[in-house]
Amino acid sequence: MTAPSPRGPRPSATLRGVLALTLALPVTAAVSLTTAGATPVPQRPAPRDQGPVGHTLPKTGTMTGSGGAVASVDPVASQVGIDVLRRGGNAADAAVATAAALGVVEPYANGIGGGGFFVYYDARTKRVSTIDGRETAPAGMTETSFLEGGKPMDFTKAVNSGLSVGVPGTVATWQAALQDYGTRSFSQMLAPAEEIARRGFVVDDAFETATADNAKRFAQFPATAAIYLPGGKPVEAGTVLRNPDLAATYAELRRRGPSALYTGGIAQDIAKVVNAPVTVPGVTVPTGTMTTSDLARYQVKRLAPIHSTYEGYDYYGMAGSSSGGIAVAETLNLLEEYAERTGVPLRDVDDVQYYHRFAEATATAFADRNRWVGDVPGVPRDQLVSQGFARERACGFDPAKAQQRPIAFGSPDGAYGGCGTALGKVGQGNDGQATTHLTVADKWGNVASYTLTIEQFGGSGMTVPGRGFLLNNELTDFNFAPLTPGVPDPNLPAPGKRPRSSMSPSIVLKGGRPFLAAGAAGGATIITTTAQTITEVIDRDKTAMGGLAAPRISSRNTAATAEPQLIDSATGAALKALGQPMTPSATIGRGTAIRMLGRNLFDAGAEPTRGGGGSAMVVHPGKAGKDKHRPRHR
């Protein structure tokens, strides 16, 4: 008998077999837009291969079972990933297919016009590796690109412009993930997304609200308004949104591969609109400098992950232009040091001390992140995540009193002793909110944790005419000017540079095996949300959804933001008495997570309510079992 291929058998590449991934999704008649941007009109029930995708799929925030798991913000996208797993694909395959689908059903948060970070555990090698698919500044960008008259440009003006658009990295990330880890082709994994864009999906309340919130700026760009403002009004919940231009773009990518976006006609269209944004009469926006050469030069980076230990677990996160892995690791290290200093582990403290310790740790980590981390040479990453540095930084912790904000940054110089020397203080930069995170685990033990974005909700607001996808405004993640005069700033614009990110896709191992995969959306709160989810699961014995559902606090070296249910509780009152100032925020972060409960048994979790809730699915709900097949990998 022939031994199975280490990549696993490849299925037939016929169109019917490829589209089966999507055509199996539930379909129902609904109010429909006959074309993108048309007035909604009632229609008779459509044939099965023409109706909207996933109309009857509910959002379920938690599910336990076997065969593999997917957690994302949207049930249509999660179902695409589950179908890939059910048909023999692995976690990398399912992650790419899910992400491509999210680019259709959650276009304001991610898509092929953006970038992201991919963290993967390979069951064959038993190693964690990463792909940095962050957007990149074009060659024409300079340190003063976001200055006008020597002063920082108005942030809103910068966002809604060609100047804010970085060279997209998402498509290159998908190709790299499939090449490095996958068992299916790039074309196959984009087929479901193409079909969803062609047939349409049913708009929900959260999508309608997000459209209404962005309607004024979307109206400035005709190509965007044509899709999301039919008849000049935000697309309404209950209607079916079809995007034939995006379907055609996915079809072109499937035919030609990623080169279509980086060297082909799509590249030409991106560069054209960035340099000459198409706006309604009377509206002008800053232009960019991106060229087709910038797009052709784009490459992902394969970086060693950030690694640290926490309470006997191994934490792995993202390095490079992402500050997430470093900041989460330092937070966890500080929590260990607080336990050592007080003699009481985090799992044994009450709610007040839990939130107090967590706020102090994240504020300290942000002080160091803002000073030291960026896409520059010489970032002291190993020192920032060392236990010695955390021990020195923990000297400022007082269980009875919050440290005054802002906390000074430390010196990660490798010479640690006593309390060290605080070197100075830096301010906060810009960080967008429109991001999405997905987690996937398969029955062979592979795990993917993937965060992707276009920065603000709706990115730059600009849709590439005739292509159907929004472009990012990622370059506004650069600091427009040094945050603190006289203090070196690692996050200033430069040609070919990647802006600092807070994205924190994470994988936690226990005894060398995957235990938890987690991450979040939400700008700078991604770091605090991810770290809190990890500690809720490890230290407070929560399920995946339980860790996500807990009331959140986000202390980023300023006055903390916290959710009202925490502020208004007795715990909130006690935190204020400790000197923890808190301002209310209705929603902090939007995460997903998967716990691995044993071989081939998964606890998948998504947000129960934040951002309209999320969708957690498993291949076989409620079933546990073992699969003796060889792990599928590249």
NUTORTI-33001 format. One line per 5 residues: their letters; for each residue x, y, z of C-alpha. Coordinates in nm, 3 decimals. Layout:
N
A> X,Y,Z | ...
% end
This chain:
634
MTAPS> 0.000,0.000,0.000 | 0.128,0.345,-0.087 | 0.205,0.558,0.218 | -0.006,0.872,0.253 | 0.155,1.192,0.133
PRGPR> 0.282,1.419,0.410 | 0.060,1.690,0.266 | -0.244,1.464,0.248 | -0.431,1.371,-0.071 | -0.540,1.657,-0.297
PSATL> -0.904,1.661,-0.406 | -1.021,1.705,-0.763 | -0.984,2.061,-0.884 | -1.309,2.057,-1.082 | -1.527,2.360,-1.032
RGVLA> -1.810,2.146,-0.899 | -1.593,1.997,-0.629 | -1.451,2.334,-0.534 | -1.785,2.513,-0.511 | -1.936,2.230,-0.307
LTLAL> -1.775,2.392,-0.005 | -2.018,2.680,-0.037 | -2.314,2.530,-0.215 | -2.373,2.303,0.084 | -2.453,2.607,0.298
PVTAA> -2.819,2.672,0.384 | -3.001,2.895,0.138 | -3.333,3.073,0.164 | -3.526,3.337,-0.023 | -3.493,3.689,0.112
VSLTT> -3.516,4.051,0.014 | -3.245,4.095,-0.248 | -3.042,4.364,-0.417 | -3.052,4.276,-0.784 | -2.711,4.437,-0.830
AGATP> -2.465,4.596,-0.593 | -2.620,4.927,-0.489 | -2.967,4.862,-0.636 | -3.288,4.944,-0.450 | -3.401,4.641,-0.246
VPQRP> -3.708,4.469,-0.388 | -3.890,4.149,-0.283 | -3.814,3.849,-0.502 | -3.956,3.503,-0.547 | -3.762,3.211,-0.400
APRDQ> -3.439,3.174,-0.593 | -3.293,2.848,-0.722 | -3.060,2.678,-0.479 | -2.750,2.786,-0.669 | -2.863,3.149,-0.693
GPVGH> -2.994,3.239,-0.347 | -2.804,3.408,-0.065 | -2.554,3.209,0.135 | -2.608,3.113,0.497 | -2.940,3.289,0.566
TLPKT> -3.044,3.034,0.828 | -2.711,3.003,1.007 | -2.740,3.126,1.368 | -2.462,3.286,1.569 | -2.351,3.047,1.842
GTMTG> -2.090,3.174,2.085 | -1.979,2.837,2.215 | -1.963,2.479,2.090 | -1.782,2.168,2.207 | -1.712,1.862,1.998
SGGAV> -1.464,1.676,1.782 | -1.325,1.670,1.431 | -1.192,2.026,1.438 | -1.314,2.373,1.530 | -1.346,2.721,1.382
ASVDP> -1.429,3.045,1.562 | -1.482,3.376,1.384 | -1.714,3.674,1.397 | -1.954,3.541,1.131 | -2.142,3.212,1.092
VASQV> -2.114,3.205,0.712 | -1.735,3.236,0.735 | -1.710,2.985,1.021 | -1.919,2.738,0.822 | -1.683,2.773,0.526
GIDVL> -1.394,2.676,0.754 | -1.584,2.385,0.902 | -1.667,2.257,0.554 | -1.297,2.263,0.465 | -1.215,2.060,0.777
RRGGN> -1.501,1.820,0.712 | -1.371,1.755,0.361 | -1.019,1.674,0.480 | -0.846,2.011,0.478 | -0.626,2.110,0.768
AADAA> -0.618,2.415,0.996 | -0.416,2.626,0.751 | -0.654,2.549,0.466 | -0.957,2.630,0.679 | -0.802,2.951,0.813
VATAA> -0.739,3.084,0.462 | -1.087,2.989,0.338 | -1.248,3.143,0.647 | -1.047,3.464,0.607 | -1.137,3.492,0.240
ALGVV> -1.505,3.456,0.330 | -1.471,3.719,0.603 | -1.344,3.955,0.334 | -1.691,3.931,0.181 | -1.919,3.925,0.486
EPYAN> -1.712,4.152,0.712 | -1.554,4.387,0.456 | -1.527,4.687,0.689 | -1.280,4.503,0.912 | -1.064,4.302,0.672
GIGGG> -1.017,4.190,0.316 | -0.771,4.161,0.032 | -0.699,4.533,0.061 | -0.544,4.485,0.406 | -0.292,4.277,0.599
GFFVY> -0.243,4.069,0.910 | -0.045,3.822,1.119 | -0.066,3.441,1.107 | 0.057,3.216,1.392 | 0.058,2.839,1.336
YDART> 0.131,2.524,1.534 | 0.244,2.239,1.308 | 0.157,1.900,1.456 | 0.428,1.722,1.257 | 0.719,1.942,1.361
KRVST> 0.564,2.032,1.698 | 0.676,2.389,1.640 | 0.506,2.729,1.627 | 0.593,2.962,1.340 | 0.458,3.290,1.208
IDGRE> 0.388,3.488,0.892 | 0.403,3.868,0.899 | 0.166,3.992,0.630 | 0.153,4.350,0.754 | 0.094,4.632,0.505
TAPAG> 0.405,4.821,0.397 | 0.473,5.189,0.330 | 0.549,5.269,-0.034 | 0.894,5.386,-0.138 | 0.768,5.743,-0.164
MTETS> 0.677,5.773,0.204 | 0.897,5.982,0.430 | 0.917,6.065,0.799 | 0.728,6.389,0.731 | 0.455,6.247,0.505
FLEGG> 0.185,6.304,0.768 | 0.294,6.658,0.857 | 0.134,6.977,0.730 | 0.314,7.299,0.807 | 0.539,7.106,1.042
KPMDF> 0.245,6.979,1.248 | 0.067,6.640,1.246 | -0.209,6.617,0.988 | -0.567,6.592,1.112 | -0.621,6.222,1.178
TKAVN> -0.958,6.194,1.002 | -0.819,6.371,0.697 | -0.528,6.129,0.690 | -0.752,5.823,0.722 | -0.979,5.910,0.429
SGLSV> -0.703,5.941,0.175 | -0.465,5.770,-0.062 | -0.180,5.869,0.167 | -0.298,5.625,0.436 | -0.296,5.315,0.214
GVPGT> -0.020,5.061,0.268 | 0.076,4.789,0.021 | -0.169,4.506,0.108 | -0.029,4.183,0.250 | -0.335,3.963,0.297
VATWQ> -0.326,3.777,-0.035 | 0.046,3.707,0.005 | -0.022,3.579,0.357 | -0.281,3.332,0.228 | -0.042,3.201,-0.035
AALQD> 0.242,3.168,0.217 | 0.021,2.987,0.470 | -0.095,2.737,0.209 | 0.258,2.684,0.077 | 0.409,2.638,0.423
YGTRS> 0.136,2.440,0.597 | -0.161,2.368,0.372 | -0.291,2.070,0.179 | -0.523,2.252,-0.062 | -0.460,2.498,-0.343
FSQML> -0.495,2.875,-0.331 | -0.769,2.858,-0.594 | -0.971,2.600,-0.402 | -0.962,2.796,-0.078 | -1.086,3.116,-0.243
APAEE> -1.375,2.944,-0.422 | -1.624,2.970,-0.133 | -1.558,3.344,-0.093 | -1.610,3.400,-0.465 | -1.941,3.218,-0.445
IARRG> -2.057,3.416,-0.140 | -1.973,3.744,-0.313 | -2.164,3.635,-0.623 | -2.474,3.494,-0.451 | -2.477,3.742,-0.165
FVVDD> -2.529,3.724,0.209 | -2.800,3.855,0.437 | -2.709,4.180,0.610 | -2.752,4.173,0.989 | -2.810,4.454,1.239
AFETA> -2.440,4.496,1.319 | -2.354,4.536,0.950 | -2.631,4.792,0.902 | -2.512,4.990,1.205 | -2.150,4.988,1.088
TADNA> -2.261,5.108,0.744 | -2.469,5.388,0.892 | -2.179,5.495,1.113 | -1.957,5.528,0.805 | -2.218,5.654,0.559
KRFAQ> -2.091,6.012,0.547 | -1.738,5.918,0.447 | -1.846,5.628,0.223 | -2.060,5.878,0.031 | -1.742,6.067,-0.066
FPATA> -1.622,5.771,-0.274 | -1.861,5.663,-0.555 | -1.723,5.308,-0.582 | -1.786,5.251,-0.211 | -2.128,5.417,-0.210
AIYLP> -2.239,5.203,-0.504 | -2.198,4.888,-0.295 | -2.290,4.992,0.058 | -2.522,5.293,0.012 | -2.785,5.174,-0.240
GGKPV> -3.007,5.466,-0.332 | -2.790,5.687,-0.115 | -2.888,5.508,0.206 | -2.704,5.248,0.418 | -2.776,4.890,0.322
EAGTV> -3.047,4.760,0.556 | -3.061,4.452,0.775 | -3.251,4.171,0.608 | -3.147,4.261,0.255 | -2.907,4.052,0.052
LRNPD> -2.580,4.219,-0.035 | -2.415,4.095,-0.351 | -2.075,4.214,-0.468 | -2.020,4.098,-0.826 | -1.704,4.307,-0.862
LAATY> -1.547,4.132,-0.564 | -1.662,3.794,-0.699 | -1.483,3.874,-1.025 | -1.171,3.981,-0.833 | -1.166,3.653,-0.641
AELRR> -1.215,3.468,-0.970 | -0.916,3.649,-1.120 | -0.704,3.567,-0.815 | -0.806,3.203,-0.845 | -0.707,3.194,-1.212
RGPSA> -0.382,3.388,-1.192 | -0.280,3.346,-0.829 | -0.150,3.622,-0.600 | 0.046,3.778,-0.888 | -0.283,3.922,-1.014
LYTGG> -0.282,4.157,-0.716 | 0.089,4.230,-0.701 | 0.188,4.255,-1.068 | -0.131,4.233,-1.273 | -0.435,4.442,-1.348
IAQDI> -0.546,4.457,-0.985 | -0.211,4.612,-0.893 | -0.255,4.877,-1.159 | -0.603,4.961,-1.032 | -0.483,4.987,-0.671
AKVVN> -0.197,5.221,-0.758 | -0.424,5.432,-0.977 | -0.687,5.499,-0.709 | -0.427,5.556,-0.435 | -0.257,5.824,-0.643
APVTV> -0.578,5.973,-0.779 | -0.866,5.895,-0.538 | -1.204,5.897,-0.711 | -1.436,6.122,-0.510 | -1.768,6.298,-0.562
PGVTV> -1.757,6.653,-0.701 | -1.642,6.908,-0.445 | -1.446,6.659,-0.234 | -1.070,6.625,-0.247 | -0.854,6.403,-0.028
PTGTM> -0.476,6.367,0.011 | -0.315,6.149,-0.253 | -0.069,5.869,-0.198 | 0.256,5.770,-0.364 | 0.212,5.395,-0.416
TTSDL> 0.336,5.254,-0.745 | 0.301,4.918,-0.914 | 0.668,4.865,-0.825 | 0.578,4.895,-0.456 | 0.317,4.624,-0.503
ARYQV> 0.553,4.400,-0.701 | 0.817,4.424,-0.426 | 0.586,4.312,-0.146 | 0.690,4.002,0.048 | 0.568,3.844,0.368
KRLAP> 0.818,3.792,0.648 | 0.862,3.457,0.820 | 0.975,3.542,1.172 | 1.057,3.340,1.481 | 0.766,3.375,1.723
IHSTY> 0.779,3.555,2.054 | 0.810,3.288,2.322 | 0.781,3.305,2.698 | 0.650,3.084,2.977 | 0.361,3.145,3.212
EGYDY> 0.261,2.926,3.505 | 0.399,2.615,3.337 | 0.252,2.699,2.995 | 0.440,2.811,2.684 | 0.313,3.130,2.525
YGMAG> 0.377,3.203,2.155 | 0.291,3.528,1.981 | 0.378,3.756,1.694 | 0.703,3.948,1.656 | 0.819,4.201,1.398
SSSGG> 0.599,4.502,1.335 | 0.341,4.359,1.572 | 0.387,4.470,1.930 | 0.122,4.221,2.040 | 0.338,3.920,2.117
IAVAE> 0.589,4.124,2.316 | 0.325,4.314,2.513 | 0.118,4.005,2.596 | 0.431,3.814,2.701 | 0.552,4.099,2.923
TLNLL> 0.206,4.125,3.079 | 0.208,3.755,3.167 | 0.563,3.779,3.303 | 0.465,4.073,3.523 | 0.166,3.884,3.659
EEYAE> 0.400,3.602,3.759 | 0.629,3.850,3.931 | 0.339,4.011,4.118 | 0.246,3.665,4.245 | 0.605,3.608,4.355
RTGVP> 0.624,3.944,4.534 | 0.295,3.901,4.720 | 0.314,3.527,4.777 | -0.036,3.487,4.632 | -0.083,3.345,4.280
LRDVD> -0.329,3.515,4.048 | -0.570,3.222,4.061 | -0.613,3.272,4.437 | -0.692,3.645,4.446 | -1.038,3.802,4.449
DVQYY> -1.188,3.996,4.159 | -1.056,4.329,4.283 | -0.695,4.214,4.298 | -0.730,4.024,3.971 | -0.831,4.338,3.782
HRFAE> -0.586,4.556,3.976 | -0.291,4.330,3.895 | -0.400,4.299,3.535 | -0.433,4.677,3.489 | -0.092,4.741,3.643
ATATA> 0.073,4.478,3.426 | -0.076,4.595,3.097 | -0.003,4.962,3.172 | 0.361,4.875,3.238 | 0.382,4.663,2.923
FADRN> 0.240,4.949,2.718 | 0.498,5.190,2.860 | 0.772,4.962,2.730 | 0.595,4.878,2.405 | 0.547,5.242,2.311
RWVGD> 0.914,5.321,2.365 | 1.091,5.017,2.227 | 0.878,4.831,1.969 | 0.847,4.909,1.600 | 0.964,4.796,1.258
VPGVP> 1.321,4.912,1.320 | 1.653,4.730,1.364 | 1.764,4.643,1.713 | 1.433,4.601,1.895 | 1.537,4.431,2.223
RDQLV> 1.266,4.167,2.191 | 1.439,3.896,2.392 | 1.505,4.132,2.681 | 1.153,4.277,2.678 | 1.007,3.929,2.728
SQGFA> 1.270,3.812,2.976 | 1.180,3.728,3.333 | 1.468,3.943,3.457 | 1.323,4.252,3.293 | 0.977,4.171,3.431
RERAC> 1.122,4.126,3.779 | 1.281,4.470,3.761 | 0.964,4.629,3.623 | 0.747,4.464,3.889 | 0.918,4.670,4.160
GFDPA> 0.660,4.943,4.109 | 0.366,4.717,4.191 | 0.168,4.787,4.508 | -0.136,4.568,4.582 | -0.289,4.858,4.776
KAQQR> -0.235,5.138,4.526 | -0.223,5.195,4.150 | 0.090,5.342,3.997 | 0.055,5.696,3.868 | -0.002,5.714,3.493
PIAFG> 0.181,5.734,3.266 | 0.430,5.481,3.397 | 0.788,5.543,3.284 | 0.940,5.292,3.044 | 1.215,5.059,3.159
SPDGA> 1.562,4.971,3.036 | 1.572,4.625,2.872 | 1.951,4.614,2.881 | 2.009,4.267,3.028 | 2.162,4.406,3.349
YGGCG> 1.885,4.355,3.601 | 1.901,4.402,3.973 | 1.688,4.575,4.232 | 1.423,4.799,4.087 | 1.621,4.931,3.794
TALGK> 1.588,5.280,3.654 | 1.279,5.425,3.490 | 1.402,5.618,3.186 | 1.115,5.842,3.081 | 0.760,5.858,2.955
VGQGN> 0.609,5.849,2.609 | 0.258,5.917,2.487 | 0.010,5.707,2.293 | -0.010,5.675,1.916 | -0.298,5.601,1.679
DGQAT> -0.452,5.256,1.660 | -0.759,5.161,1.457 | -1.049,4.944,1.567 | -1.149,4.754,1.253 | -0.987,4.415,1.271
THLTV> -1.105,4.055,1.287 | -0.959,3.744,1.446 | -1.020,3.379,1.367 | -0.898,3.061,1.530 | -0.892,2.713,1.379
ADKWG> -0.789,2.371,1.510 | -0.802,2.043,1.320 | -0.827,1.678,1.422 | -0.458,1.618,1.351 | -0.343,1.872,1.607
NVASY> -0.263,2.170,1.382 | -0.374,2.511,1.511 | -0.404,2.851,1.341 | -0.445,3.186,1.514 | -0.492,3.462,1.256
TLTIE> -0.565,3.833,1.294 | -0.627,4.048,0.987 | -0.738,4.405,0.930 | -0.788,4.715,0.717 | -0.738,4.938,1.028
QFGGS> -1.042,5.169,1.072 | -1.396,5.042,1.010 | -1.409,5.073,0.634 | -1.035,5.136,0.611 | -0.954,5.439,0.398
GMTVP> -1.315,5.449,0.278 | -1.194,5.391,-0.077 | -1.308,5.092,-0.279 | -1.093,5.006,-0.579 | -1.326,5.090,-0.872
GRGFL> -1.444,4.778,-1.050 | -1.274,4.550,-0.796 | -1.518,4.552,-0.504 | -1.279,4.568,-0.208 | -1.190,4.845,0.036
LNNEL> -0.834,4.964,0.081 | -0.669,4.988,0.421 | -0.564,5.304,0.601 | -0.289,5.114,0.781 | -0.022,5.382,0.745
TDFNF> -0.208,5.597,0.998 | -0.081,5.343,1.253 | 0.252,5.523,1.223 | 0.310,5.804,1.468 | 0.280,6.122,1.262
APLTP> 0.552,6.286,1.474 | 0.763,6.171,1.771 | 0.533,6.104,2.066 | 0.777,6.267,2.306 | 1.029,6.532,2.198
GVPDP> 1.383,6.413,2.252 | 1.287,6.045,2.288 | 1.362,5.818,1.990 | 1.039,5.696,1.831 | 1.050,5.352,1.663
NLPAP> 0.718,5.402,1.485 | 0.772,5.698,1.253 | 0.695,5.661,0.880 | 0.968,5.551,0.642 | 0.982,5.394,0.294
GKRPR> 0.926,5.019,0.300 | 0.849,5.024,0.672 | 0.560,4.844,0.840 | 0.357,5.042,1.094 | 0.346,4.910,1.448
SSMSP> 0.045,4.693,1.520 | -0.133,4.571,1.833 | -0.256,4.250,1.669 | -0.186,3.960,1.903 | -0.266,3.619,1.751
SIVLK> -0.155,3.377,2.021 | -0.108,3.005,2.081 | -0.050,2.856,2.426 | 0.100,2.509,2.474 | 0.077,2.283,2.778
GGRPF> 0.329,2.003,2.799 | 0.431,2.075,2.441 | 0.078,2.035,2.303 | -0.169,2.305,2.199 | -0.389,2.414,2.488
LAAGA> -0.537,2.747,2.379 | -0.547,2.966,2.070 | -0.677,3.319,2.113 | -0.678,3.668,1.967 | -0.901,3.967,1.918
AGGAT> -1.002,4.275,1.724 | -1.019,4.621,1.876 | -0.711,4.836,1.810 | -0.477,4.870,2.106 | -0.732,4.686,2.323
IITTT> -0.640,4.372,2.126 | -0.340,4.330,2.354 | -0.537,4.361,2.677 | -0.827,4.149,2.548 | -0.597,3.867,2.439
AQTIT> -0.397,3.872,2.762 | -0.715,3.877,2.971 | -0.864,3.587,2.776 | -0.550,3.382,2.842 | -0.551,3.457,3.215
EVIDR> -0.926,3.400,3.246 | -0.881,3.051,3.100 | -0.557,2.957,3.279 | -0.597,3.129,3.616 | -0.974,3.142,3.653
DKTAM> -1.061,2.809,3.490 | -1.296,2.956,3.231 | -1.413,2.794,2.911 | -1.318,2.957,2.583 | -1.639,3.158,2.571
GGLAA> -1.628,3.214,2.946 | -1.288,3.375,2.911 | -1.421,3.597,2.634 | -1.744,3.687,2.815 | -1.579,3.816,3.134
PRISS> -1.609,4.194,3.196 | -1.304,4.368,3.052 | -1.064,4.638,3.159 | -0.803,4.787,2.927 | -0.524,4.985,3.090
RNTAA> -0.281,5.114,2.827 | -0.072,5.347,3.044 | -0.347,5.607,3.056 | -0.670,5.608,3.253 | -0.817,5.263,3.196
TAEPQ> -1.126,5.197,2.992 | -1.364,4.940,3.136 | -1.700,4.796,3.051 | -1.996,4.944,3.241 | -2.083,4.619,3.419
LIDSA> -1.739,4.629,3.579 | -1.734,5.001,3.658 | -2.080,4.991,3.815 | -2.009,4.685,4.030 | -1.868,4.658,4.382
TGAAL> -1.544,4.545,4.220 | -1.535,4.865,4.017 | -1.585,5.077,4.327 | -1.300,4.897,4.502 | -1.072,4.949,4.201
KALGQ> -1.142,5.320,4.208 | -1.050,5.322,4.576 | -0.713,5.171,4.477 | -0.657,5.462,4.241 | -0.753,5.286,3.919
PMTPS> -0.931,5.558,3.718 | -1.173,5.407,3.467 | -1.379,5.553,3.187 | -1.669,5.352,3.042 | -1.653,5.180,2.706
ATIGR> -1.948,4.976,2.588 | -1.727,4.732,2.400 | -1.363,4.646,2.461 | -1.221,4.407,2.205 | -1.391,4.132,2.007
GTAIR> -1.221,3.797,2.037 | -1.232,3.429,1.951 | -1.062,3.135,2.119 | -1.036,2.757,2.106 | -0.935,2.531,2.394
MLGRN> -0.793,2.191,2.310 | -0.944,1.955,2.568 | -0.766,1.640,2.457 | -0.695,1.461,2.135 | -0.965,1.560,1.888
LFDAG> -1.192,1.735,2.142 | -1.238,2.111,2.122 | -1.406,2.392,2.313 | -1.462,2.673,2.062 | -1.563,3.019,2.178
AEPTR> -1.663,3.351,2.025 | -1.809,3.672,2.161 | -2.157,3.616,2.307 | -2.272,3.976,2.248 | -1.989,4.223,2.173
GGGGS> -2.000,4.353,1.817 | -2.317,4.157,1.752 | -2.166,3.831,1.875 | -1.955,3.572,1.699 | -1.973,3.219,1.567
AMVVH> -1.802,2.913,1.716 | -1.841,2.578,1.539 | -1.703,2.224,1.552 | -1.718,1.950,1.292 | -1.901,1.704,1.519
PGKAG> -2.089,1.885,1.798 | -2.093,1.707,2.129 | -1.879,1.420,2.008 | -1.538,1.329,2.141 | -1.308,1.087,1.974
KDKHR> -0.964,1.005,1.846 | -0.839,1.007,1.493 | -0.541,0.788,1.420 | -0.461,0.933,1.080 | -0.132,1.108,1.027
PRHR> -0.144,1.486,1.076 | -0.188,1.664,0.747 | 0.068,1.931,0.678 | 0.294,2.052,0.411
% end
